Amino acid sequence: MGTTLLADHIRPIGLADPFGQRPAAATLRTAAESLPAPGCLALYGGWGAGKTTLLRDLYEGWAPGRRVWFDPWLYERRQDVLTPLLTAIVEATTEQHRGEKANEIRKKAGALLRVLATLTAQAVWGRLVGGDWSKALEKLDPVKDGREALAKLGQVHDAVRHARDRFRELVEVVCPAPTDRLLICLDDLDRCLPASVVQLIEAVKLLLCGADSYTFAGDGPAVQCRAVFVFALDRQIVGEAIRDQYPKASLYTGENYLEKIFDLSLEAPPITQVQIKDFVHHQLDEAERGRLARAFSVRGQLDVGDGLSQVLATGAFANPRVTVRILNRIKLLLADEARVDQLGAALDNATMAKRFLAWVAGVERYRTFRHFFRRASTEELRLLGEHCRGRLDAYASQSPREATAEIVEFIHTPGFLGFAQAVASDTFDFAAQRTSLDEWSPGQPLSTLTQFDDLLRRAGL
């Protein structure tokens, strides 16, 4: 029996806009075209929220030769991330140009690289984008070193200004018409280490897109650097990175930092239950939909499409990449006819069927919790329940006992609380949900999380 799994990097079957991103894509394009240049634009969204799809739509619709796609995580182990970025700019812009113009682009990029090399040689670049200035200042003798320090500071300012000028000149060669602008899309920042994310953002803003990225030609209007950077990133990850980068700056929160860095921020849109139901219908063939109904319809008590879409539309799972991966797991679960019949017999009420579907989804989304649930002591499971109830009820009369780092991580993971409610209800009695692994056997009702997980493990899932 053939089963076709889905890839999260291609358009799903039968749907041009499966998760309602078309209006957001139009907004993103308008913003990139209209934002005063030079500019930095943030496209926020959690892991798998569809940021890459939106960014790719923007990139594909931009004029060839004036668009750049850069994946910084490929180069994050390098101390210098700007050189790979400039290389990507040269390669992308010279694809559409030959001869003299391509040589001029390479010449301007080389001039900029020489300025950056000067900064690096002076050991200034690293301090500008992430060093500890306080230690250097502690060793500074105001009388002996003051004059030299001021001279070096002037050198730094000049080098930064020159770098901005050289980048503006490079952009002018690529975009000679006053209405043209260079689009630079930076994706996959979620894969980068937090410090690398901060380094890249600060490097772009400081050297390439700062306030000095324009000059005045005599008494005429300002000549601006017509470049727009669009970053696709997770707000939570960047916020944590900022706190790690500046631990002593108590008032320097991630939010006000980002306000200073980005000129405009947009959000990847959430997906709805209706969109998920439509998506599931199109991605399952007729045979798979039949097996899904046999396994989970519970003698007509549960509309499987509604039940599955309700589970996938919760905050824990409602993003495009997670939805695709969960659906692949369900496809594999239903690929065996005998297992479909076992499920149909073992899930004897609609509530239990939805709980089982939530566990299947959680196994994909919260893999670490699955292993914790299997090995944790009864006391640890009770402590997890206490903290889940405490998070749910802000006015709880008793504060939960001190939690382990593992439990703290679970309860602060986005969407985990909704998943925990779906599989264990508001009581969060995980201890009662764990039973002996050999208690369940085919033909018996499924009722506990251990039994749910046992069935999946027997299926290799």
C-alpha positions as CSV (number, residue, x, y, z in Angstrom):
1,M,0.0,0.0,0.0
2,G,1.6,3.3,-1.1
3,T,1.9,6.2,1.3
4,T,3.2,9.6,0.1
5,L,4.8,11.8,2.7
6,L,4.9,15.5,2.5
7,A,7.9,17.8,2.4
8,D,7.7,21.1,4.3
9,H,9.6,23.0,1.7
10,I,7.2,22.6,-1.2
11,R,3.7,23.8,-1.9
12,P,1.2,21.2,-0.6
13,I,-1.0,19.2,-2.9
14,G,-4.1,20.9,-4.4
15,L,-3.8,24.2,-2.5
16,A,-2.3,27.5,-3.8
17,D,-2.4,29.2,-0.4
18,P,-3.0,26.4,2.2
19,F,-2.4,28.5,5.3
20,G,-3.8,31.9,4.2
21,Q,-0.4,33.6,3.8
22,R,-1.3,35.5,0.6
23,P,-2.5,38.7,2.3
24,A,0.6,38.7,4.5
25,A,2.9,38.1,1.5
26,A,1.3,41.2,-0.2
27,T,1.9,43.2,2.9
28,L,5.5,42.1,3.1
29,R,6.1,43.1,-0.5
30,T,4.5,46.5,0.0
31,A,6.7,47.1,3.1
32,A,9.9,46.1,1.3
33,E,9.0,48.4,-1.7
34,S,7.9,51.4,0.5
35,L,10.2,51.4,3.5
36,P,12.5,54.4,3.3
37,A,16.0,53.1,2.3
38,P,18.3,52.2,3.8
39,G,16.1,50.0,6.0
40,C,15.9,46.9,8.1
41,L,12.6,44.9,8.2
42,A,11.8,42.1,10.6
43,L,9.5,39.2,9.7
44,Y,8.7,37.5,13.0
45,G,7.4,34.0,13.6
46,G,8.2,30.9,15.6
47,W,9.9,27.9,14.2
48,G,8.0,26.5,11.3
49,A,5.5,29.4,11.2
50,G,6.0,29.9,7.4
51,K,8.6,32.7,7.4
52,T,10.7,31.1,4.7
53,T,7.6,30.7,2.4
54,L,6.8,34.4,2.8
55,L,10.4,35.5,2.4
56,R,10.8,33.3,-0.7
57,D,7.6,34.7,-2.3
58,L,9.1,38.2,-1.7
59,Y,12.4,37.2,-3.2
60,E,10.9,35.4,-6.3
61,G,8.8,38.4,-7.1
62,W,11.7,40.9,-7.0
63,A,13.7,41.9,-10.1
64,P,16.6,39.4,-10.8
65,G,20.0,41.1,-10.3
66,R,18.6,43.3,-7.5
67,R,17.8,40.5,-5.0
68,V,20.0,38.5,-2.7
69,W,19.2,35.3,-0.7
70,F,21.6,34.7,2.3
71,D,21.5,31.8,4.8
72,P,23.8,33.0,7.6
73,W,23.7,29.8,9.6
74,L,26.0,28.2,7.0
75,Y,28.7,30.6,8.0
76,E,28.1,31.3,11.7
77,R,31.3,29.5,12.8
78,R,33.3,32.1,11.0
79,Q,34.3,35.2,13.0
80,D,33.4,37.3,10.0
81,V,29.9,36.9,8.7
82,L,30.0,40.0,6.5
83,T,32.4,38.6,4.0
84,P,30.1,35.7,3.1
85,L,27.2,38.1,2.9
86,L,29.1,40.4,0.5
87,T,30.1,37.4,-1.5
88,A,26.5,36.4,-1.8
89,I,25.6,40.0,-2.9
90,V,28.3,39.9,-5.6
91,E,27.3,36.5,-6.9
92,A,23.6,37.3,-7.0
93,T,24.0,40.7,-8.7
94,T,26.5,39.7,-11.3
95,E,24.4,36.8,-12.5
96,Q,22.4,39.3,-14.5
97,H,25.3,41.5,-15.5
98,R,28.3,40.8,-17.6
99,G,31.4,42.7,-18.7
100,E,32.1,46.1,-17.3
101,K,29.2,46.4,-14.9
102,A,30.0,43.0,-13.3
103,N,33.6,44.1,-12.9
104,E,32.5,47.4,-11.3
105,I,30.4,45.5,-8.8
106,R,33.3,43.3,-7.9
107,K,35.5,46.4,-7.6
108,K,33.2,48.1,-5.2
109,A,32.8,45.0,-3.1
110,G,36.6,44.6,-3.0
111,A,36.9,48.2,-1.7
112,L,34.4,47.5,1.0
113,L,36.2,44.3,2.0
114,R,39.5,46.2,2.3
115,V,37.8,48.6,4.8
116,L,36.4,45.7,6.8
117,A,39.8,44.0,6.7
118,T,41.3,47.1,8.2
119,L,38.8,47.0,11.1
120,T,39.5,43.3,11.7
121,A,43.3,43.9,11.6
122,Q,42.8,46.6,14.3
123,A,40.9,44.0,16.4
124,V,38.1,46.6,16.5
125,W,35.4,44.7,14.5
126,G,35.0,42.0,17.2
127,R,34.5,44.6,19.9
128,L,32.0,46.5,17.9
129,V,29.7,43.5,17.5
130,G,30.0,41.6,20.7
131,G,33.1,42.2,22.8
132,D,33.4,43.2,26.5
133,W,34.3,46.9,26.5
134,S,34.2,47.1,30.3
135,K,37.4,44.9,30.7
136,A,39.2,47.1,28.2
137,L,38.2,50.3,30.0
138,E,39.3,48.9,33.4
139,K,42.9,48.6,32.0
140,L,42.9,52.1,30.4
141,D,45.1,54.7,32.0
142,P,43.3,58.0,31.4
143,V,46.6,60.0,31.4
144,K,48.9,57.7,29.5
145,D,46.5,56.1,27.1
146,G,43.8,58.8,26.8
147,R,45.3,60.5,23.7
148,E,46.0,57.1,22.0
149,A,42.5,55.9,22.8
150,L,40.9,59.0,21.3
151,A,42.9,58.6,18.2
152,K,41.8,55.0,17.8
153,L,38.2,56.0,18.4
154,G,38.5,58.4,15.5
155,Q,40.0,55.7,13.4
156,V,37.1,53.4,14.2
157,H,34.6,56.1,13.3
158,D,36.3,56.8,10.0
159,A,36.5,53.1,9.1
160,V,32.8,52.6,9.9
161,R,31.9,55.7,7.8
162,H,34.1,54.5,5.0
163,A,32.5,51.1,5.1
164,R,29.1,52.6,4.8
165,D,30.2,54.8,1.9
166,R,31.7,51.8,0.1
167,F,28.5,49.8,0.6
168,R,26.4,52.6,-0.7
169,E,28.6,52.9,-3.8
170,L,28.2,49.1,-4.4
171,V,24.4,49.4,-4.2
172,E,24.4,52.4,-6.6
173,V,26.2,50.3,-9.2
174,V,23.7,47.4,-8.8
175,C,20.7,49.8,-8.7
176,P,21.5,52.9,-10.9
177,A,17.9,54.1,-11.3
178,P,16.5,56.3,-8.4
179,T,13.5,54.0,-8.0
180,D,15.6,50.8,-7.9
181,R,16.5,49.1,-4.6
182,L,18.5,46.1,-3.6
183,L,16.6,43.5,-1.6
184,I,18.6,41.3,0.8
185,C,16.7,38.4,2.4
186,L,18.3,36.7,5.4
187,D,16.7,33.4,6.3
188,D,17.2,30.5,8.7
189,L,18.3,32.7,11.6
190,D,16.4,30.3,13.8
191,R,19.2,27.7,13.1
192,C,22.0,30.1,14.2
193,L,23.4,30.3,17.7
194,P,21.9,33.2,19.6
195,A,25.2,35.2,19.7
196,S,25.5,34.8,15.9
197,V,22.0,36.2,15.4
198,V,22.9,39.3,17.4
199,Q,26.3,39.7,15.7
200,L,24.7,39.6,12.2
201,I,21.9,42.0,13.0
202,E,24.3,44.5,14.6
203,A,26.8,44.2,11.8
204,V,24.2,44.9,9.2
205,K,22.8,47.8,11.1
206,L,26.1,49.3,12.1
207,L,28.2,49.1,9.0
208,L,25.7,48.8,6.1
209,C,22.5,50.4,7.1
210,G,23.2,53.1,9.6
211,A,22.4,56.8,9.7
212,D,25.6,57.6,7.7
213,S,24.5,55.5,4.7
214,Y,23.8,58.6,2.7
215,T,25.8,61.6,1.5
216,F,24.9,65.1,0.2
217,A,25.9,66.1,-3.3
218,G,26.5,69.9,-2.9
219,D,23.2,71.6,-2.3
220,G,21.2,68.8,-3.8
221,P,19.1,66.1,-2.2
222,A,20.6,63.3,-0.1
223,V,21.9,60.3,-1.9
224,Q,20.7,57.3,0.0
225,C,21.8,53.7,0.2
226,R,18.9,52.0,-1.6
227,A,19.2,48.7,0.2
228,V,16.5,47.0,2.3
229,F,17.4,44.0,4.5
230,V,14.6,41.6,5.5
231,F,15.3,39.3,8.4
232,A,13.2,36.3,9.1
233,L,13.6,35.4,12.7
234,D,12.0,34.2,16.0
235,R,11.4,37.1,18.4
236,Q,11.8,34.9,21.4
237,I,15.2,33.5,20.2
238,V,16.5,37.0,19.5
239,G,15.2,38.3,22.8
240,E,17.1,35.6,24.7
241,A,20.2,36.2,22.6
242,I,20.1,39.9,23.5
243,R,19.7,39.2,27.2
244,D,22.7,36.8,27.0
245,Q,24.8,39.4,25.1
246,Y,24.0,42.2,27.5
247,P,23.4,40.6,30.9
248,K,24.3,43.7,32.9
249,A,21.9,46.0,31.1
250,S,18.8,45.5,33.2
251,L,16.7,48.0,31.2
252,Y,18.0,46.8,27.8
253,T,15.3,44.3,27.1
254,G,14.9,42.4,23.9
255,E,11.9,44.4,22.8
256,N,13.4,47.9,23.1
257,Y,16.6,46.6,21.4
258,L,14.6,45.3,18.5
259,E,12.7,48.6,18.2
260,K,16.0,50.4,17.7
261,I,17.4,47.9,15.2
262,F,14.4,47.4,12.9
263,D,12.5,50.1,11.1
264,L,9.4,48.0,10.8
265,S,8.3,44.5,12.0
266,L,5.7,42.2,10.6
267,E,4.3,38.9,11.8
268,A,3.8,35.6,10.0
269,P,0.1,34.9,10.2
270,P,-1.4,32.2,12.5
271,I,-3.3,29.3,10.9
272,T,-6.9,28.5,11.7
273,Q,-8.8,25.4,12.3
274,V,-10.7,25.8,9.0
275,Q,-7.4,26.1,7.1
276,I,-6.0,23.0,8.8
277,K,-9.1,21.0,8.1
278,D,-8.9,22.0,4.4
279,F,-5.2,21.3,4.3
280,V,-5.6,17.8,5.9
281,H,-8.4,16.9,3.4
282,H,-6.2,17.8,0.4
283,Q,-3.1,16.0,1.7
284,L,-4.8,12.7,2.4
285,D,-5.9,10.6,-0.5
286,E,-9.3,8.9,-0.5
287,A,-7.9,5.7,0.9
288,E,-6.1,7.5,3.7
289,R,-9.2,9.5,4.6
290,G,-11.1,6.2,4.8
291,R,-8.5,4.7,7.1
292,L,-8.5,7.8,9.2
293,A,-12.3,7.5,9.7
294,R,-12.1,3.8,10.5
295,A,-9.5,4.5,13.2
296,F,-10.9,7.6,14.9
297,S,-14.6,8.0,14.0
298,V,-15.7,6.2,17.2
299,R,-19.0,4.9,15.8
300,G,-20.0,8.3,14.5
301,Q,-19.3,10.2,17.8
302,L,-16.4,12.2,16.3
303,D,-16.1,13.9,13.0
304,V,-12.5,13.0,12.3
305,G,-11.8,16.0,10.2
306,D,-13.1,18.3,12.9
307,G,-11.4,16.3,15.7
308,L,-8.0,16.3,14.0
309,S,-8.2,20.0,12.9
310,Q,-9.1,20.9,16.5
311,V,-6.0,19.2,17.8
312,L,-3.7,20.7,15.2
313,A,-5.2,24.2,15.6
314,T,-4.0,24.5,19.2
315,G,-1.1,26.8,20.0
316,A,1.2,23.8,20.4
317,F,0.9,22.6,16.9
318,A,-0.6,25.4,14.8
319,N,2.3,26.3,12.5
320,P,2.8,25.0,8.9
321,R,6.0,23.0,9.4
322,V,4.7,21.3,12.6
323,T,1.4,20.5,10.9
324,V,3.2,18.9,7.9
325,R,5.4,16.8,10.2
326,I,2.5,15.6,12.4
327,L,0.4,14.7,9.3
328,N,3.4,12.6,8.0
329,R,3.4,10.8,11.3
330,I,-0.4,10.1,11.1
331,K,0.1,8.9,7.5
332,L,2.7,6.4,8.7
333,L,0.4,5.3,11.5
334,L,-2.4,4.6,9.1
335,A,-0.3,2.9,6.5
336,D,-0.9,-0.5,8.2
337,E,-4.5,-1.9,7.8
338,A,-4.2,-4.1,10.9
339,R,-3.2,-1.1,13.0
340,V,-6.1,0.9,11.7
341,D,-8.5,-1.9,12.8
342,Q,-6.7,-2.0,16.2
343,L,-7.2,1.7,16.7
344,G,-10.8,1.5,15.7
345,A,-11.5,-1.1,18.4
346,A,-9.3,0.4,21.1
347,L,-10.5,4.0,21.0
348,D,-14.0,3.6,22.3
349,N,-15.0,7.2,22.9
350,A,-14.5,10.6,21.2
351,T,-12.6,12.2,24.0
352,M,-10.1,9.4,24.1
353,A,-9.7,9.5,20.3
354,K,-8.8,13.3,20.5
355,R,-6.4,12.7,23.4
356,F,-4.7,10.0,21.3
357,L,-4.4,12.3,18.3
358,A,-2.9,15.0,20.6
359,W,-0.4,12.5,21.9
360,V,0.6,11.6,18.3
361,A,1.1,15.3,17.6
362,G,3.0,15.8,20.9
363,V,5.4,13.0,20.1
364,E,6.5,15.0,17.0
365,R,6.4,18.4,18.6
366,Y,7.8,17.6,22.2
367,R,10.1,14.7,21.7
368,T,12.1,15.5,24.9
369,F,9.0,15.4,27.0
370,R,8.1,11.9,25.6
371,H,11.4,10.6,26.9
372,F,11.0,12.4,30.2
373,F,7.5,11.0,30.7
374,R,8.9,7.4,30.3
375,R,11.8,7.7,32.7
376,A,10.6,10.3,35.3
377,S,9.8,9.2,38.8
378,T,6.2,9.5,40.0
379,E,7.2,12.4,42.2
380,E,8.7,14.2,39.2
381,L,5.5,13.7,37.3
382,R,3.5,15.1,40.2
383,L,5.8,18.1,40.4
384,L,5.3,18.8,36.7
385,G,1.6,18.7,37.2
386,E,1.9,21.2,40.0
387,H,3.8,23.7,37.9
388,C,1.4,23.2,34.9
389,R,-1.6,24.0,37.2
390,G,0.3,27.0,38.6
391,R,0.9,28.3,35.1
392,L,-2.7,27.8,34.2
393,D,-4.0,29.5,37.4
394,A,-2.2,32.8,38.0
395,Y,-4.1,33.1,41.3
396,A,-3.2,29.7,42.7
397,S,-3.3,29.8,46.5
398,Q,-0.1,27.7,46.8
399,S,3.1,28.2,45.0
400,P,4.5,25.0,43.4
401,R,7.6,23.4,44.9
402,E,10.9,24.3,43.3
403,A,11.2,22.6,39.9
404,T,14.1,21.0,38.2
405,A,15.6,22.7,35.2
406,E,14.0,20.2,32.9
407,I,10.5,20.9,34.2
408,V,11.0,24.6,34.0
409,E,12.0,24.2,30.4
410,F,8.9,22.2,29.6
411,I,6.4,24.7,31.2
412,H,8.1,27.6,29.4
413,T,8.2,26.0,26.0
414,P,5.7,27.7,23.7
415,G,2.4,25.8,23.4
416,F,3.4,23.1,25.9
417,L,0.7,23.9,28.4
418,G,-2.0,23.6,25.7
419,F,-0.6,20.2,24.7
420,A,-0.5,19.1,28.3
421,Q,-4.2,20.0,28.7
422,A,-5.1,18.1,25.6
423,V,-3.5,14.9,26.8
424,A,-4.0,15.1,30.6
425,S,-6.9,17.6,31.1
426,D,-6.7,20.6,33.5
427,T,-5.7,18.3,36.4
428,F,-2.3,17.6,34.7
429,D,-2.2,14.2,36.6
430,F,0.7,12.8,34.6
431,A,1.5,10.3,37.3
432,A,-1.9,8.6,36.9
433,Q,-1.4,8.5,33.1
434,R,1.7,6.3,33.3
435,T,1.0,2.6,33.7
436,S,3.0,-0.6,33.1
437,L,4.3,-0.9,29.5
438,D,2.9,-4.4,29.1
439,E,-0.6,-3.6,30.4
440,W,-2.1,-2.8,27.0
441,S,-2.5,-5.4,24.3
442,P,-4.3,-5.2,20.9
443,G,-8.1,-5.5,21.4
444,Q,-8.1,-3.7,24.8
445,P,-9.3,0.0,25.1
446,L,-6.7,2.7,25.0
447,S,-6.9,5.0,28.0
448,T,-3.5,6.2,29.3
449,L,-0.6,8.0,27.9
450,T,1.6,5.0,28.4
451,Q,-0.7,2.9,26.3
452,F,-0.8,5.6,23.6
453,D,3.0,5.7,23.5
454,D,3.3,1.9,23.6
455,L,1.2,1.6,20.5
456,L,3.3,4.1,18.7
457,R,6.5,2.5,19.8
458,R,5.4,-0.9,18.5
459,A,4.7,0.8,15.2
460,G,8.2,2.3,15.2
461,L,6.8,5.8,15.7
